[in-house]
């Protein structure tokens, strides 16, 4: 990696008149802002269709794109919608928060209009898309169609055992019975990926790389688990034996109970990790660089018995280790990966990370606990890492400083030479940019100097997360110029723009 800088800003957080950030005009405008600010990376969160809790880390599919991200104005320009068909709908009353309930009520009725007008018109291109994605698209579309048929309840609760357990006769029957609904869900993916390709081409044309995110686990209520039960640790009724999470830590005294099904790594190894190789292959075509969330689970993962109410009673188990990554390199070559290696790690995790050669992560908010041996303090860094002011799981810098203990706050102020005149958030961004880390990433909330009300996610809580949106007038030439100044000061401008 070169010495670069970037901004963490999920697509859903962009402004738009339809309730949530999309792949439309504001995404292109944000890319222009990054270019003007001298940034090389645009980091986003997972882009899959969100399920219960609205978390991008709990998706109905590891392959599909989020229908909420499809831009309606672009569909109108293509002749698939009329403005009056969506402008008057309820998209939520607060332009600075995503109202997922309002989105759910309005979004799909509009997309059905686009499908009714576009599926026949786009037939040749649509069919090519279906052929190119047949390994996952049909299963996902059938899953969503059946799920919709049964009132969106979890597939574990579907009243028809035949389709729940994917018996061949039932699959054929439902494919025939729900043919139009299946095609609708396929066409929605066609629209998403068409808009995604156009946006990514534009972002890349500016010399900016899209830094994506891949959750290590998939949701229990997902097309992936339903259509590939053999790769997960499930019982005969296809309910999980144990589920994923992490023990008590910085974020929670009772740990984090994520509820995702765990992998059957022995089975996956026998298949040369084929499902995983396909997944990573798609991810590398979606993104230029990919962060693998919860990397440590490839070494040791935390297994919590199904039915537990907290993560306290879990146990550590061995993951696939370096064998997985050797297979990955043989299958796909050197895929650009960043390892999320945060938290308390066993020495074996650190050894695995070193063997893979992937950069790890450093979060400045974790550095100031009055411990001079803290690995997150910049004077302990080597260059082969990515430093963050904070991630989506952290508070904003200003929010964190308000809530930190007096001792930790003083340590941060003294260490980073923070002043009110400069702005504490800019001082923290400066600290990351001035470090030896190859890549420095700032949350957009920190670039804007926002407080705790703009936090993206509070781990181990349900409700109120993933809602933050940027104000429509937030991106100014002055803000881009200030970020560019700091980026240039510490030698992080992209080489193509260094002489500008």
C-alpha positions as CSV (number, residue, x, y, z in Angstrom):
1,X,0.0,0.0,0.0
2,X,1.1,3.6,-0.7
3,X,0.8,6.4,1.9
4,X,-2.9,7.4,1.4
5,X,-6.0,8.7,3.1
6,X,-9.7,8.2,2.9
7,X,-13.1,8.7,4.4
8,X,-15.6,6.2,5.9
9,X,-19.1,7.2,4.8
10,X,-21.8,4.6,4.1
11,X,-24.0,5.1,1.1
12,X,-27.1,5.1,3.2
13,X,-25.8,8.2,5.0
14,X,-25.8,10.4,1.9
15,X,-28.6,13.0,1.5
16,X,-31.5,12.2,-0.8
17,X,-35.2,13.3,-1.0
18,X,-36.4,9.6,-0.7
19,X,-35.4,8.7,2.8
20,X,-32.0,7.1,2.4
21,X,-28.7,7.6,0.6
22,X,-28.6,5.9,-2.8
23,X,-26.4,5.3,-5.8
24,X,-27.6,8.5,-7.5
25,X,-26.5,12.1,-7.8
26,X,-25.4,12.6,-4.2
27,X,-23.0,9.6,-4.4
28,X,-21.4,11.1,-7.5
29,X,-21.2,14.5,-5.7
30,X,-19.5,12.8,-2.7
31,X,-17.0,11.2,-5.0
32,X,-16.2,14.7,-6.4
33,X,-15.8,16.0,-2.8
34,X,-13.3,13.2,-2.1
35,X,-11.4,14.1,-5.2
36,X,-11.2,17.8,-4.3
37,X,-10.2,16.8,-0.7
38,X,-7.2,14.7,-2.0
39,X,-8.7,11.4,-0.7
40,X,-7.8,8.1,-2.4
41,X,-10.3,5.8,-0.6
42,X,-14.0,5.9,-0.1
43,X,-14.8,3.3,2.6
44,X,-18.4,2.0,2.9
45,X,-20.2,-0.7,4.9
46,X,-21.7,-3.9,3.4
47,X,-24.2,-3.2,0.6
48,X,-26.4,-6.3,0.9
49,X,-30.2,-6.2,1.5
50,X,-30.8,-5.5,5.2
51,X,-33.1,-7.6,7.3
52,X,-34.2,-7.5,11.0
53,X,-32.6,-4.6,12.8
54,X,-31.6,-2.8,9.6
55,X,-28.0,-3.8,10.1
56,X,-25.8,-4.1,7.0
57,X,-24.1,-6.9,8.8
58,X,-27.3,-8.9,8.9
59,X,-28.4,-9.4,5.3
60,X,-30.8,-11.5,3.4
61,X,-28.0,-12.4,1.0
62,X,-24.2,-12.1,0.9
63,X,-24.4,-11.7,-2.9
64,X,-27.4,-9.4,-3.5
65,X,-27.4,-5.6,-3.4
66,X,-29.7,-3.5,-1.2
67,X,-32.9,-2.4,-3.0
68,X,-32.9,0.7,-0.8
69,X,-29.8,1.9,-2.5
70,X,-31.3,2.0,-6.0
71,X,-31.8,5.6,-7.0
72,X,-35.3,6.5,-8.0
73,X,-34.3,9.6,-10.0
74,X,-32.1,7.5,-12.2
75,X,-35.0,5.1,-12.8
76,X,-37.1,8.1,-13.7
77,X,-34.4,9.3,-16.2
78,X,-34.5,5.8,-17.8
79,X,-38.2,6.0,-18.3
80,X,-39.1,3.4,-15.6
81,X,-40.8,5.8,-13.2
82,X,-42.7,9.1,-13.1
83,X,-41.6,11.6,-10.5
84,X,-45.1,12.0,-9.1
85,X,-45.2,8.2,-8.4
86,X,-42.5,8.5,-5.7
87,X,-42.0,12.2,-4.7
88,X,-45.3,12.3,-2.8
89,X,-44.8,9.1,-0.8
90,X,-43.8,9.1,2.9
91,X,-40.1,8.6,3.1
92,X,-39.8,9.7,6.8
93,X,-39.9,13.1,8.3
94,X,-36.3,13.8,9.3
95,X,-33.7,14.4,6.6
96,X,-30.9,13.6,9.0
97,X,-32.2,10.1,10.0
98,X,-33.2,7.0,8.0
99,X,-36.8,5.9,8.7
100,X,-36.6,2.2,7.8
101,X,-40.3,1.6,8.4
102,X,-41.3,4.3,6.0
103,X,-38.8,2.9,3.5
104,X,-40.2,-0.6,3.7
105,X,-43.8,0.6,3.2
106,X,-42.9,2.8,0.1
107,X,-39.9,1.5,-1.6
108,X,-41.1,-1.8,-3.0
109,X,-44.3,-0.6,-4.5
110,X,-42.2,1.9,-6.5
111,X,-39.8,-0.8,-7.6
112,X,-42.6,-3.0,-8.8
113,X,-43.7,-0.2,-11.1
114,X,-40.2,-0.1,-12.5
115,X,-40.2,-3.9,-13.0
116,X,-43.6,-3.8,-14.8
117,X,-42.2,-1.3,-17.3
118,X,-38.7,-2.4,-17.6
119,X,-38.5,-6.2,-17.5
120,X,-39.7,-6.6,-21.1
121,X,-37.9,-3.6,-22.4
122,X,-34.6,-4.6,-20.9
123,X,-35.1,-8.3,-21.6
124,X,-31.9,-9.0,-23.5
125,X,-29.7,-7.3,-21.0
126,X,-31.7,-8.7,-18.1
127,X,-31.4,-12.2,-19.4
128,X,-27.6,-11.8,-19.7
129,X,-27.5,-10.6,-16.1
130,X,-29.4,-13.6,-15.0
131,X,-27.0,-16.0,-16.8
132,X,-24.0,-14.2,-15.4
133,X,-25.3,-14.5,-11.8
134,X,-27.1,-17.9,-12.0
135,X,-25.0,-19.3,-9.1
136,X,-26.8,-17.2,-6.6
137,X,-29.5,-15.1,-8.2
138,X,-32.2,-17.7,-8.6
139,X,-31.9,-19.0,-5.0
140,X,-32.0,-15.4,-3.6
141,X,-35.0,-14.4,-5.7
142,X,-36.9,-17.6,-4.8
143,X,-36.1,-17.1,-1.2
144,X,-37.4,-13.6,-1.2
145,X,-40.5,-14.5,-3.1
146,X,-41.4,-17.4,-0.7
147,X,-40.5,-15.2,2.2
148,X,-42.9,-12.5,0.9
149,X,-45.5,-15.2,0.3
150,X,-45.4,-16.2,4.0
151,X,-45.5,-12.7,5.3
152,X,-41.7,-12.1,5.6
153,X,-41.3,-14.5,8.5
154,X,-38.0,-16.3,9.0
155,X,-37.5,-19.3,6.7
156,X,-37.1,-21.4,9.8
157,X,-40.8,-20.7,10.5
158,X,-42.2,-21.3,7.0
159,X,-45.3,-23.5,7.5
160,X,-44.5,-25.7,4.4
161,X,-41.8,-28.1,5.4
162,X,-41.1,-29.0,1.8
163,X,-39.9,-25.6,0.8
164,X,-38.3,-24.9,4.1
165,X,-36.1,-28.0,3.7
166,X,-35.7,-27.4,-0.1
167,X,-37.2,-30.6,-1.3
168,X,-37.0,-30.8,-5.1
169,X,-40.7,-31.2,-5.7
170,X,-41.5,-28.2,-3.5
171,X,-38.8,-26.0,-5.2
172,X,-40.3,-26.7,-8.6
173,X,-43.9,-26.0,-7.4
174,X,-42.9,-22.7,-5.8
175,X,-40.8,-21.6,-8.7
176,X,-43.9,-22.1,-10.9
177,X,-46.4,-20.7,-8.5
178,X,-44.4,-17.5,-7.7
179,X,-42.8,-17.0,-11.1
180,X,-43.7,-13.3,-11.4
181,X,-42.5,-12.6,-7.9
182,X,-39.2,-14.4,-8.5
183,X,-38.6,-12.4,-11.6
184,X,-39.4,-9.2,-9.8
185,X,-36.6,-9.9,-7.2
186,X,-34.2,-10.8,-10.0
187,X,-35.0,-7.6,-11.9
188,X,-34.4,-5.5,-8.7
189,X,-30.9,-7.0,-8.6
190,X,-30.4,-6.1,-12.2
191,X,-31.3,-2.5,-11.5
192,X,-29.0,-2.4,-8.4
193,X,-25.9,-3.8,-10.2
194,X,-26.5,-1.6,-13.3
195,X,-26.4,1.5,-11.1
196,X,-23.5,0.1,-9.0
197,X,-21.3,-0.5,-12.1
198,X,-22.0,3.1,-13.4
199,X,-21.1,4.7,-10.0
200,X,-18.0,2.6,-9.5
201,X,-16.8,3.4,-13.0
202,X,-17.2,7.1,-12.2
203,X,-15.5,6.9,-8.8
204,X,-12.6,4.9,-10.2
205,X,-12.2,7.5,-13.1
206,X,-11.4,10.1,-10.4
207,X,-8.6,7.9,-9.1
208,X,-10.6,6.9,-6.1
209,X,-10.8,3.3,-4.8
210,X,-14.0,1.9,-3.2
211,X,-13.1,0.2,0.1
212,X,-15.8,-2.3,0.8
213,X,-16.7,-4.4,3.8
214,X,-17.5,-8.1,4.0
215,X,-19.0,-9.6,7.2
216,X,-17.4,-12.9,8.0
217,X,-20.8,-14.3,9.0
218,X,-24.1,-14.4,7.1
219,X,-27.6,-14.0,8.7
220,X,-29.5,-17.1,9.8
221,X,-32.5,-15.7,8.0
222,X,-30.8,-15.5,4.6
223,X,-30.8,-17.1,1.2
224,X,-27.3,-18.2,1.9
225,X,-28.2,-20.3,5.0
226,X,-31.4,-21.6,3.4
227,X,-29.8,-22.7,0.2
228,X,-26.5,-23.9,1.6
229,X,-27.3,-25.6,4.9
230,X,-24.5,-28.1,4.5
231,X,-21.8,-25.5,5.1
232,X,-23.2,-24.4,8.5
233,X,-23.3,-26.0,11.9
234,X,-27.0,-26.8,12.0
235,X,-29.0,-29.7,13.5
236,X,-31.3,-32.0,11.6
237,X,-34.2,-29.4,11.7
238,X,-31.7,-26.9,10.3
239,X,-31.6,-24.8,13.4
240,X,-28.2,-23.7,14.6
241,X,-26.3,-25.7,17.3
242,X,-24.3,-22.7,18.3
243,X,-24.3,-19.1,17.0
244,X,-21.7,-16.3,16.6
245,X,-20.8,-13.5,18.9
246,X,-18.0,-12.3,21.0
247,X,-17.3,-12.4,24.8
248,X,-17.6,-9.5,27.2
249,X,-15.3,-6.6,26.0
250,X,-14.9,-2.9,25.6
251,X,-18.4,-2.5,24.1
252,X,-20.5,-4.8,26.4
253,X,-20.2,-6.5,29.8
254,X,-22.3,-9.4,28.6
255,X,-20.6,-9.7,25.2
256,X,-22.2,-9.5,21.8
257,X,-24.7,-12.1,20.8
258,X,-25.0,-11.7,17.0
259,X,-27.0,-14.9,16.4
260,X,-25.4,-15.8,13.0
261,X,-24.9,-19.5,12.2
262,X,-21.4,-20.8,12.5
263,X,-19.6,-22.5,9.6
264,X,-18.9,-26.2,9.4
265,X,-15.2,-25.7,8.6
266,X,-14.4,-29.4,8.2
267,X,-17.0,-29.6,5.4
268,X,-15.8,-26.4,3.8
269,X,-12.2,-27.6,3.8
270,X,-13.2,-30.8,2.0
271,X,-14.8,-28.7,-0.7
272,X,-11.7,-26.5,-1.0
273,X,-13.8,-23.7,0.6
274,X,-15.7,-23.4,-2.7
275,X,-18.6,-21.3,-1.3
276,X,-16.1,-18.9,0.3
277,X,-14.1,-18.6,-2.9
278,X,-17.2,-17.7,-4.9
279,X,-18.1,-15.2,-2.3
280,X,-14.7,-13.5,-2.3
281,X,-14.6,-13.6,-6.1
282,X,-17.8,-11.5,-6.2
283,X,-16.6,-9.2,-3.5
284,X,-13.4,-8.4,-5.4
285,X,-15.5,-7.5,-8.5
286,X,-17.7,-5.2,-6.4
287,X,-14.9,-3.4,-4.5
288,X,-11.3,-2.4,-5.1
289,X,-10.3,-3.3,-1.6
290,X,-12.2,-5.3,1.0
291,X,-12.2,-5.3,4.8
292,X,-13.0,-8.7,6.3
293,X,-15.0,-8.0,9.4
294,X,-14.1,-10.1,12.5
295,X,-11.0,-11.6,10.9
296,X,-10.0,-13.3,14.1
297,X,-12.7,-16.0,13.6
298,X,-10.5,-17.5,10.9
299,X,-8.1,-18.4,13.8
300,X,-10.5,-18.9,16.7
301,X,-14.2,-18.1,16.8
302,X,-16.6,-17.7,19.7
303,X,-19.4,-20.3,19.8
304,X,-22.5,-19.5,21.9
305,X,-25.1,-22.3,22.5
306,X,-28.3,-21.5,20.5
307,X,-30.9,-20.2,22.8
308,X,-28.6,-18.3,25.2
309,X,-29.7,-14.8,26.0
310,X,-26.2,-13.3,26.3
311,X,-22.8,-14.2,25.0
312,X,-21.3,-14.9,28.5
313,X,-21.5,-18.7,28.2
314,X,-19.7,-19.2,24.9
315,X,-16.4,-21.0,24.2
316,X,-13.5,-20.5,21.8
317,X,-13.1,-23.0,18.9
318,X,-10.5,-23.4,16.2
319,X,-11.1,-21.9,12.7
320,X,-9.5,-22.9,9.4
321,X,-6.3,-20.9,10.0
322,X,-3.7,-20.3,7.3
323,X,-5.0,-23.2,5.1
324,X,-8.0,-21.0,4.1
325,X,-5.7,-18.2,2.9
326,X,-3.4,-20.5,1.0
327,X,-6.4,-21.9,-0.8
328,X,-7.6,-18.3,-1.4
329,X,-4.3,-17.3,-3.1
330,X,-4.2,-20.5,-5.2
331,X,-7.8,-19.9,-6.3
332,X,-8.0,-16.1,-6.8
333,X,-4.5,-14.7,-6.5
334,X,-3.6,-11.8,-4.3
335,X,-7.0,-10.2,-3.4
336,X,-6.6,-6.8,-1.7
337,X,-7.8,-7.4,1.8
338,X,-7.8,-5.4,5.1
339,X,-8.2,-7.5,8.2
340,X,-10.4,-6.2,11.0
341,X,-8.3,-7.4,13.9
342,X,-9.7,-5.2,16.7
343,X,-10.2,-6.3,20.3
344,X,-8.3,-8.5,22.7
345,X,-6.5,-11.0,20.5
346,X,-4.8,-14.3,21.2
347,X,-1.1,-14.5,20.0
348,X,-2.3,-17.1,17.5
349,X,-4.5,-14.5,15.8
350,X,-1.6,-12.1,15.4
351,X,0.6,-14.9,14.0
352,X,-2.1,-15.7,11.4
353,X,-2.4,-12.1,10.4
354,X,1.3,-11.8,9.9
355,X,1.4,-15.0,7.8
356,X,-1.4,-13.7,5.5
357,X,0.5,-10.4,5.0
358,X,-2.7,-8.4,5.3
359,X,-2.8,-5.0,7.0
360,X,-4.6,-4.8,10.3
361,X,-6.5,-1.9,11.9
362,X,-5.8,0.7,14.6
363,X,-8.5,2.8,16.2
364,X,-7.4,6.0,17.9
365,X,-10.3,6.0,20.3
366,X,-8.9,2.8,21.8
367,X,-5.5,4.3,22.4
368,X,-6.1,6.6,25.3
369,X,-6.8,4.4,28.3
370,X,-3.8,5.8,30.3
371,X,-1.7,2.8,29.3
372,X,1.6,3.6,27.6
373,X,1.9,0.1,26.3
374,X,-1.5,0.4,24.4
375,X,-0.9,-1.0,20.8
376,X,-3.3,1.6,19.5
377,X,-1.0,4.5,20.4
378,X,0.6,5.8,17.2
379,X,4.1,5.6,18.5
380,X,3.6,1.8,18.6
381,X,2.5,1.5,14.9
382,X,4.4,0.1,12.0
383,X,3.4,1.3,8.6
384,X,1.5,-1.9,7.6
385,X,-1.9,-1.0,9.0
386,X,-4.9,1.3,8.6
387,X,-5.6,3.9,11.3
388,X,-9.0,5.2,12.0
389,X,-10.4,8.1,14.1
390,X,-13.2,5.6,14.8
391,X,-15.2,3.0,12.9
392,X,-19.0,2.6,12.5
393,X,-19.0,0.9,15.9
394,X,-17.4,3.8,17.7
395,X,-18.8,7.2,18.8
396,X,-17.7,10.2,16.9
397,X,-14.5,11.9,18.2
398,X,-16.4,14.7,19.8
399,X,-19.0,12.4,21.3
400,X,-16.2,10.1,22.6
401,X,-14.3,13.0,24.2
402,X,-17.5,14.2,26.0
403,X,-18.1,10.7,27.5
404,X,-14.5,9.7,28.2
405,X,-13.1,9.8,31.8
406,X,-11.3,12.9,32.8
407,X,-8.0,11.0,32.9
408,X,-8.4,9.5,29.4
409,X,-9.6,12.8,27.9
410,X,-6.5,14.6,29.3
411,X,-4.3,11.9,27.9
412,X,-5.8,12.3,24.5
413,X,-5.6,16.1,24.6
414,X,-2.0,16.0,25.7
415,X,-0.9,13.2,23.3
416,X,-2.6,14.6,20.2
417,X,-2.1,18.3,21.2
418,X,-5.9,18.9,20.8
419,X,-7.1,22.5,21.1
420,X,-10.6,24.0,20.8
421,X,-9.2,26.5,18.3
422,X,-8.2,23.8,15.8
423,X,-11.2,21.7,16.8
424,X,-10.7,18.4,18.7
425,X,-12.0,16.4,15.8
426,X,-9.4,18.0,13.4
427,X,-6.7,17.3,15.9
428,X,-7.6,13.6,16.0
429,X,-7.8,13.4,12.2
430,X,-4.3,15.1,12.1
431,X,-3.0,12.5,14.5
432,X,-4.1,9.7,12.2
433,X,-2.8,11.4,9.1
434,X,0.6,12.2,10.7
435,X,1.1,8.6,11.8
436,X,3.3,6.1,9.9
437,X,0.3,4.0,9.0
438,X,0.0,3.4,5.2
439,X,-3.6,4.4,5.2
440,X,-5.5,6.9,7.4
441,X,-9.3,6.8,7.4
442,X,-11.6,9.4,9.1
443,X,-15.3,8.9,9.7
444,X,-17.3,11.6,7.8
445,X,-19.0,12.5,11.0
446,X,-15.5,13.5,12.4
447,X,-14.7,15.5,9.3
448,X,-17.9,17.4,9.9
449,X,-17.2,17.7,13.6
450,X,-20.5,16.1,14.7
451,X,-21.3,14.8,18.1
452,X,-22.7,11.6,19.7
453,X,-26.1,12.1,18.0
454,X,-24.5,11.2,14.7
455,X,-23.1,7.9,15.9
456,X,-23.8,5.1,13.3
457,X,-24.0,2.0,15.6
458,X,-23.9,1.2,19.3
459,X,-23.0,-2.5,19.5
460,X,-25.2,-4.9,21.4
461,X,-28.2,-2.6,21.0
462,X,-31.3,-3.0,18.7
463,X,-33.1,0.0,17.4
464,X,-31.8,3.5,16.6
465,X,-28.7,2.3,14.8
466,X,-27.6,2.7,11.1
467,X,-29.8,5.8,10.8
468,X,-27.4,8.8,10.5
469,X,-27.6,10.9,7.4
470,X,-25.4,13.8,6.3
471,X,-27.1,17.2,5.8
472,X,-27.7,18.2,2.2
473,X,-25.5,21.3,2.5
474,X,-22.6,19.7,4.4
475,X,-20.1,19.3,1.5
476,X,-18.5,22.7,0.9
477,X,-15.4,23.7,-1.0
478,X,-14.0,25.0,2.2
479,X,-14.4,21.7,3.9
480,X,-12.7,19.9,1.0
481,X,-9.9,22.4,1.1
482,X,-9.3,21.9,4.8
483,X,-9.2,18.1,4.5
484,X,-6.9,18.4,1.5
485,X,-4.6,20.7,3.5
486,X,-4.1,18.2,6.3
487,X,-3.8,15.3,3.8
488,X,-1.1,17.2,1.9
489,X,0.7,18.3,5.0
490,X,1.4,14.7,6.0
491,X,2.3,13.4,2.5
492,X,-0.9,11.5,1.7
493,X,-2.1,13.1,-1.5
494,X,-2.5,10.6,-4.3
495,X,0.5,10.7,-6.6
496,X,-1.7,11.8,-9.6
497,X,-2.8,14.9,-7.8
498,X,0.3,15.7,-5.7
499,X,1.4,18.4,-8.1
500,X,-2.0,20.1,-8.4
